[in-house]
Structures are given as C-alpha cells and as structure tokens.
Amino acid sequence: MTGCLNEEIGARFRQVRQHNRLSQSALAKRAGVVNSTISLIESGQTNPSVGALKRILDAIPISVADFFSLTDAGRADLLQEQRAHGGISYLQIGNSMVGRSIQILKETYTPGSDTGKVRLTHAGEEGGIIIKGRLEITVEDQRRVLGPGDAYYFSSRLPHRFRCIGGGPCEVVSACSPPTF
C-alpha cells in the first residue's frame, strides 16, 4: 500500500511539473533541493515530508490542498491513506480555494508525526485550536506544547513546525488566510 501511494503521489507530481513546463532540474533549483529529490518523488521511491512537499509545490506554484484535490481516486480516500502512511492528514473544508480568502482544515497527527525538519513558511496568518491530544508548535525559536482547548495564532511567514507528542493522536481545527496551504 505504501508503494502504491508513493507511486500515485509521484505520478501526480510529475503531471503537475510537466503541465507547468518545468524540468526536474529547473524545479529542484527553484525549490532549493537536489535534483535527485524530484526524481525520487516522481518515481515513487520516496514520500516527502509535508514540509518538503510544500516547499517544492510552492516553487511551481500550487498549494498542497490543490495538489491533493487532483486525484481521480477521490480526495477522502487519499487523505485516509496519507494519514496511515505519512502520519498527518489534512481535511479541507470546501472543494476549491479559488476566490476564497480563508482556508479551514481539520488536521490529524498520529503520535510522533511532524511536518518535517525543514520548517514551513508561506504568506499570511494562521491559527487553530487543539481538539484532542498534544501538539508541539515551534515558531522561530519559540516552542510550545498545546493540549485540548489551547489555541495558537501567528504570521505564517515565520518559520514554523508542528509535531504530535504523547501516546495518542492529535486533532486540530485550523485556519489560514489567505489560502496558501
């Protein structure tokens, strides 16, 4: 199942890159990654972290939500598989972000999952509330552990990372404006 998911993500990734008339090397240069990273993703040999995928997709540019909505197999099915494989799922409220000024997500993190060593940065602001579990949020050099009922809000331009800590899953309802994730 993992190989199949990696191949599906790789094929979709290749299609988006080619549609935007980018070579693997041109995309790698724009995203600040080595050429082999793009090749490994497209061949289904690796599944990038959420942070790495976001960084590469930003160089195209396409949002993570729009990238995952391209699947023919159905968005909900892919998100369920992504949760089982990558440890994080993002369920977007609404089908398309075209013309919208805010993006709302239900995020689910399995124990130990995180958005990757490369911290996320993107335009806008984001906030959320922890529904269940414990989430470590790092923004620049500040690290906080939040639990049910705790909330966060920050400029998304600041480097940030999310990591599920504790023995159980973490659920978060978040919003990002403008819709860039």
Secondary structure, 3 states (H helix, E strand, C coil): CHHHHHHHHHHHHHHHHHHCCCCHHHHHHHHCCCHHHHHHHHCCCCCCCHHHHHHHHHCCCCCHHHHHCCCCCCHHHHHHHHHHHHCEEEEECCCCCCCCCCEEEEEEECCCCECCCCCECCCCEEEEEEEECEEEEEECCEEEEECCCCEEEEECCCCEEEEEECCCCEEEEEEEECCCC
